[in-house]
Amino acid sequence: MSVRLRLTLSYVGFLMIAGALLLAAVWVFLLRGRSNSLYAPDLSDFRRAFDPSGNFGPAVFVPAAILVLAFLLVFGLAGGWYLAGRMLVPLASITDATRMAARGSLSHRIQLEGRQDEFRELADAFDGMLARLEAHVAEQQRFAANASHELRTPLAIMQTMLDVARNDPSRESSEFDERLRFVNARAIDLVEALLLLSRTDRGSFARDEVDLSLIAEEATETLLPLAEKRGVVIEVSGDIAPTIGSHALLLQLTTNLLHNAIVHNLPESGVVQVSTAVGPQAAVLTVENTGDKLSPHVLSTLTEPFQRGTERISSDHVGAGLGLAIAKSITQAHDGTLSLSPRADGGLCVTVRLPATVRQVP
């Protein structure tokens, strides 16, 4: 049976029971000619109710009761069917939206009107799920298109270089080998970045207690030669900032932020400031760098995969545009937040907030 039919039968059943009890009360307790004036039944009331010679005997009362119950049955069926249909109208809208979503149309929304009841909550929750699914699918489509584009470039370069080497045997192999090795290394780095991004999206990693200040120092030591080569000064400061997470992934997050701050900096006298702090509920890592002024539109797209704040840089140290995307994914996998804000004098300020842990002091 459908839900509507079951609701209808439930309404009718309760209505019939209530009608039968009402008729019984009328028959037994409201008969005329009662000997006692108190409103309390006794044995004489039951005898008089079944007395065929009385005015309210079975011959008179039973046919009338049957007619009343038949009317209640028909009225209950019609009214219950109508009321059940009115109550289940929101479910029909939700079902239609579900079918459209199953066919691939995620832009449709129910937008159920009316008071805030269970059906309205269900429809709003379904609309929110559709919005998240639509955004996720659109992001995955952009990611797949950008990934294929980024992977096509180094592979096409390698194919061209191999064709040139095959057609020109007299070409010196040292320059060719070095260039091919560089392009191949870039393709490997890109694939590893994609794998890391997929790993953080799944959240499949072990969690231990780590200190963001130590991780910041480790990342700084790793990228210090690159900073000196580009004339960028790195300033590290802050307090102990304990949190729970993967040391390797948080080190990758900090390295990506620091690398991005070094590469996208002023050509001369650039500065990168790395600081850590801890609050009552969050451990905070902040990376600021000098550089060009960023527009709000560019700032809103920096955490998307394969997006760069500036034009493509011809350098051996430029990435594939996945640095901030990986940093954001790692932050979300650690139940944290990553926020970007432009500096007034130019450059970028990246703030990572992770759940803090209370360090036990003996």
C-alpha distance (Angstrom), angle and dihedral (degrees) to the residues before:
residue distance angle dihedral
M1 . . .
S2 3.75 . .
V3 3.78 122.1 .
R4 3.78 90.2 -110.8
L5 3.81 92.4 54.6
R6 3.79 92.4 46.6
L7 3.81 91.0 50.5
T8 3.80 89.8 48.6
L9 3.80 93.0 51.0
S10 3.77 90.3 47.1
Y11 3.79 91.2 53.2
V12 3.80 91.2 47.2
G13 3.80 92.9 47.5
F14 3.77 93.5 53.0
L15 3.81 90.7 43.7
M16 3.81 92.3 51.6
I17 3.79 92.6 47.7
A18 3.79 91.2 48.7
G19 3.82 90.8 47.7
A20 3.78 92.9 49.4
L21 3.79 92.3 49.7
L22 3.81 90.2 47.8
L23 3.80 92.3 51.2
A24 3.78 91.1 47.0
A25 3.78 90.6 52.4
V26 3.80 91.0 49.1
W27 3.79 91.9 47.5
V28 3.78 97.9 46.3
F29 3.79 106.4 29.9
L30 3.81 105.6 28.2
L31 3.83 100.6 49.8
R32 3.75 119.0 135.2
G33 3.76 121.6 -116.9
R34 3.78 97.8 38.5
S35 3.79 112.3 169.7
N36 3.80 94.7 -143.2
S37 3.79 124.0 58.5
L38 3.81 95.6 -150.8
Y39 3.80 117.8 99.6
A40 3.79 93.4 -121.3
P41 3.81 124.9 108.2
D42 3.78 121.9 -124.6
L43 3.77 136.2 174.8
S44 3.80 92.8 -82.6
D45 3.83 89.9 60.6
F46 3.78 92.0 58.3
R47 3.82 91.9 45.5
R48 3.79 91.7 49.5
A49 3.81 91.1 48.1
F50 3.79 90.9 59.1
D51 3.80 95.8 37.4
P52 3.82 106.5 118.3
S53 3.81 91.3 -155.3
G54 3.83 95.1 58.1
N55 3.76 127.0 94.3
F56 3.81 90.6 -113.0
G57 3.77 98.5 40.3
P58 3.83 124.8 138.3
A59 3.80 92.4 -91.8
V60 3.79 90.7 61.1
F61 3.78 103.4 29.5
V62 3.82 103.3 40.2
P63 3.85 97.3 59.9
A64 3.80 90.3 46.7
A65 3.81 90.4 48.4
I66 3.81 91.1 50.5
L67 3.78 91.0 51.4
V68 3.82 91.5 48.8
L69 3.81 92.1 48.4
A70 3.82 91.2 47.8
F71 3.79 89.5 51.7
L72 3.81 90.5 48.3
L73 3.81 89.8 49.9
V74 3.80 94.4 52.4
F75 3.79 92.6 40.6
G76 3.82 91.2 47.8
L77 3.81 93.1 49.1
A78 3.81 93.3 49.4
G79 3.78 95.5 40.8
G80 3.81 93.8 42.1
W81 3.81 92.2 49.3
Y82 3.80 90.8 49.4
L83 3.80 94.9 45.6
A84 3.81 92.6 45.4
G85 3.79 89.9 51.3
R86 3.80 91.3 50.6
M87 3.79 91.8 48.6
L88 3.81 93.6 48.2
V89 3.81 96.5 50.3
P90 3.85 91.7 97.6
L91 3.80 89.6 54.2
A92 3.79 89.6 56.8
S93 3.81 90.0 54.8
I94 3.79 91.0 48.6
T95 3.81 90.6 48.6
D96 3.81 91.8 51.5
A97 3.80 90.9 49.6
T98 3.81 90.1 49.2
R99 3.79 91.9 52.2
M100 3.81 91.3 49.0
A101 3.80 90.0 50.0
A102 3.81 90.2 49.5
R103 3.81 88.5 55.1
G104 3.81 89.9 54.4
S105 3.80 101.1 -97.5
L106 3.81 105.2 128.6
S107 3.81 97.3 161.7
H108 3.83 94.5 77.0
R109 3.82 116.5 101.1
I110 3.81 128.7 -167.2
Q111 3.83 96.2 -146.0
L112 3.80 91.6 -174.2
E113 3.79 113.5 -157.2
G114 3.77 128.2 -151.2
R115 3.75 136.1 62.1
Q116 3.78 123.8 -22.1
D117 3.80 103.0 -93.1
E118 3.80 135.1 136.7
F119 3.80 93.3 -77.0
R120 3.82 91.7 49.5
E121 3.81 90.7 50.5
L122 3.81 90.6 49.1
A123 3.81 92.1 49.2
D124 3.82 93.0 47.4
A125 3.80 91.1 48.5
F126 3.81 89.8 49.6
D127 3.81 91.4 49.3
G128 3.81 89.8 50.9
M129 3.80 90.7 50.0
L130 3.81 91.1 50.0
A131 3.81 90.9 49.8
R132 3.80 91.8 51.5
L133 3.79 91.8 45.9
E134 3.80 91.9 49.2
A135 3.80 91.7 49.7
H136 3.80 91.6 46.0
V137 3.81 93.5 48.9
A138 3.81 91.6 47.1
E139 3.81 90.1 49.1
Q140 3.79 91.6 49.2
Q141 3.79 91.2 49.0
R142 3.80 91.7 51.0
F143 3.78 90.0 45.3
A144 3.82 92.8 51.3
A145 3.80 92.0 47.5
N146 3.80 93.3 47.4
A147 3.81 92.9 43.9
S148 3.78 92.1 52.1
H149 3.80 89.7 48.1
E150 3.81 93.3 49.1
L151 3.80 93.2 46.2
R152 3.80 92.4 46.4
T153 3.81 92.1 60.0
P154 3.83 100.5 61.2
L155 3.79 92.3 37.0
A156 3.81 91.2 52.2
I157 3.81 90.3 48.3
M158 3.78 91.5 51.7
Q159 3.79 91.3 47.8
T160 3.81 91.1 50.6
M161 3.79 92.4 48.4
L162 3.78 91.7 49.4
D163 3.80 90.7 50.2
V164 3.81 91.0 49.7
A165 3.79 91.8 48.4
R166 3.79 91.5 49.7
N167 3.80 93.1 49.7
D168 3.82 94.6 42.6
P169 3.82 109.8 45.7
S170 3.82 91.5 169.0
R171 3.81 91.9 64.9
E172 3.79 114.2 113.3
S173 3.78 109.1 -102.4
S174 3.82 98.0 -151.7
E175 3.80 95.5 69.5
F176 3.76 91.2 40.8
D177 3.80 92.9 50.0
E178 3.79 92.6 48.3
R179 3.77 93.1 49.9
L180 3.79 92.6 45.3
R181 3.79 90.7 48.9
F182 3.80 90.6 52.3
V183 3.81 93.7 49.6
N184 3.78 91.5 45.7
A185 3.83 91.2 49.8
R186 3.79 89.7 51.6
A187 3.80 91.0 52.1
I188 3.81 90.3 49.1
D189 3.81 91.3 49.7
L190 3.78 90.2 50.2
V191 3.81 92.9 51.2
E192 3.82 91.3 46.9
A193 3.80 89.5 50.6
L194 3.80 90.5 51.8
L195 3.81 90.8 49.4
L196 3.80 91.0 49.1
L197 3.79 90.7 49.7
S198 3.81 90.1 51.3
R199 3.80 91.2 47.7
T200 3.78 93.8 52.8
D201 3.81 91.7 46.8
R202 3.82 89.0 58.4
G203 3.79 93.2 45.8
S204 3.82 92.1 -137.1
F205 3.79 102.7 153.8
A206 3.80 139.5 101.8
R207 3.78 119.9 -101.7
D208 3.81 125.6 -140.9
E209 3.78 136.0 161.1
V210 3.80 110.0 -83.8
D211 3.80 136.9 172.3
L212 3.80 117.4 -127.5
S213 3.81 91.9 -156.3
L214 3.82 91.8 59.5
I215 3.79 90.9 45.4
A216 3.81 90.1 51.4
E217 3.81 90.6 52.3
E218 3.81 91.3 48.5
A219 3.80 92.9 50.5
T220 3.81 90.1 46.9
E221 3.79 92.4 53.4
T222 3.80 90.3 49.6
L223 3.82 94.9 51.6
L224 3.79 98.2 35.3
P225 3.86 93.5 99.6
L226 3.80 90.3 53.0
A227 3.81 90.9 49.2
E228 3.81 92.3 49.7
K229 3.79 90.5 48.5
R230 3.80 91.7 54.0
G231 3.82 94.5 40.4
V232 3.80 95.3 -112.7
V233 3.80 122.3 145.6
I234 3.82 117.1 -143.4
E235 3.80 117.9 -153.0
V236 3.82 116.9 -167.8
S237 3.79 122.9 -169.8
G238 3.77 140.6 143.9
D239 3.77 146.0 91.4
I240 3.76 134.5 -73.4
A241 3.81 107.7 -70.7
P242 3.82 111.7 -170.9
T243 3.80 120.4 -167.3
I244 3.79 140.3 154.4
G245 3.80 119.5 -104.0
S246 3.77 148.4 85.6
H247 3.80 113.6 -45.1
A248 3.81 92.0 -152.6
L249 3.82 94.4 50.2
L250 3.80 94.7 43.8
L251 3.79 88.9 48.8
Q252 3.82 88.2 51.4
L253 3.82 89.3 49.6
T254 3.81 93.0 51.3
T255 3.80 92.5 43.3
N256 3.80 91.2 51.7
L257 3.80 92.5 50.0
L258 3.80 92.6 46.4
H259 3.82 93.2 45.2
N260 3.79 90.6 49.7
A261 3.82 90.5 49.4
I262 3.83 91.9 50.9
V263 3.80 97.6 45.5
H264 3.81 96.6 43.3
N265 3.80 96.4 49.5
L266 3.76 139.2 104.7
P267 3.81 115.1 -59.8
E268 3.81 89.4 -124.3
S269 3.83 133.9 25.9
G270 3.77 94.2 6.3
V271 3.81 120.2 172.6
V272 3.79 131.9 -155.1
Q273 3.81 119.8 -168.8
V274 3.81 119.0 -161.6
S275 3.79 118.0 -173.9
T276 3.80 137.3 166.9
A277 3.78 130.3 -159.2
V278 3.78 138.2 169.0
G279 3.78 129.5 -142.2
P280 3.79 134.5 -178.8
Q281 3.82 92.5 -80.1
A282 3.82 108.6 10.2
A283 3.78 141.2 51.0
V284 3.80 108.3 -144.6
L285 3.80 129.6 -152.8
T286 3.81 116.9 -172.5
V287 3.82 126.3 -171.3
E288 3.82 118.2 -175.4
N289 3.78 127.7 178.3
T290 3.77 137.4 179.2
G291 3.77 118.7 -120.4
D292 3.77 145.0 108.4
K293 3.78 121.3 -23.0
L294 3.79 113.7 -95.3
S295 3.77 125.3 -142.8
P296 3.83 120.1 -133.1
H297 3.82 90.5 -112.6
V298 3.80 93.0 55.1
L299 3.80 90.9 44.0
S300 3.81 92.3 55.1
T301 3.83 92.4 55.8
L302 3.80 100.7 44.3
T303 3.82 95.0 94.2
E304 3.81 93.1 52.0
P305 3.81 116.0 99.9
F306 3.82 116.6 -90.9
Q307 3.80 93.1 8.8
R308 3.81 119.0 132.9
G309 3.77 127.5 -166.7
T310 3.81 91.5 -139.2
E311 3.75 137.2 25.4
R312 3.78 117.9 -68.8
I313 3.80 108.4 -71.5
S314 3.77 120.2 -138.4
S315 3.79 98.0 -133.7
D316 3.75 139.6 117.3
H317 3.80 89.9 -125.9
V318 3.78 100.7 53.3
G319 3.79 115.0 109.1
A320 3.77 133.6 -143.2
G321 3.80 95.4 -94.8
L322 3.80 94.3 -94.5
G323 3.81 99.7 106.0
L324 3.80 99.5 95.8
A325 3.81 92.2 34.0
I326 3.81 90.2 56.5
A327 3.81 90.5 44.5
K328 3.79 90.8 52.9
S329 3.81 91.9 46.9
I330 3.82 92.1 49.8
T331 3.80 90.4 48.3
Q332 3.80 92.9 51.2
A333 3.83 90.8 46.4
H334 3.83 87.1 57.3
D335 3.84 91.8 50.2
G336 3.80 91.3 -108.1
T337 3.78 138.7 121.3
L338 3.81 132.1 -119.2
S339 3.79 119.4 -157.8
L340 3.81 131.5 -176.4
S341 3.79 126.3 -153.8
P342 3.82 130.7 172.6
R343 3.77 119.6 -119.6
A344 3.79 117.2 -123.7
D345 3.81 92.5 -125.5
G346 3.79 93.6 44.1
G347 3.75 132.2 -81.7
L348 3.76 134.2 72.8
C349 3.80 137.6 -74.5
V350 3.82 116.7 -155.5
T351 3.81 118.7 -168.5
V352 3.81 122.3 -168.7
R353 3.80 118.8 -168.1
L354 3.81 118.7 -167.4
P355 3.81 130.1 175.4
A356 3.80 108.4 -85.7
T357 3.78 125.4 -134.3
V358 3.77 126.2 -148.0
R359 3.77 109.4 -115.0
Q360 3.81 111.3 -137.6
V361 3.82 112.1 -127.5
P362 3.83 115.0 -160.9
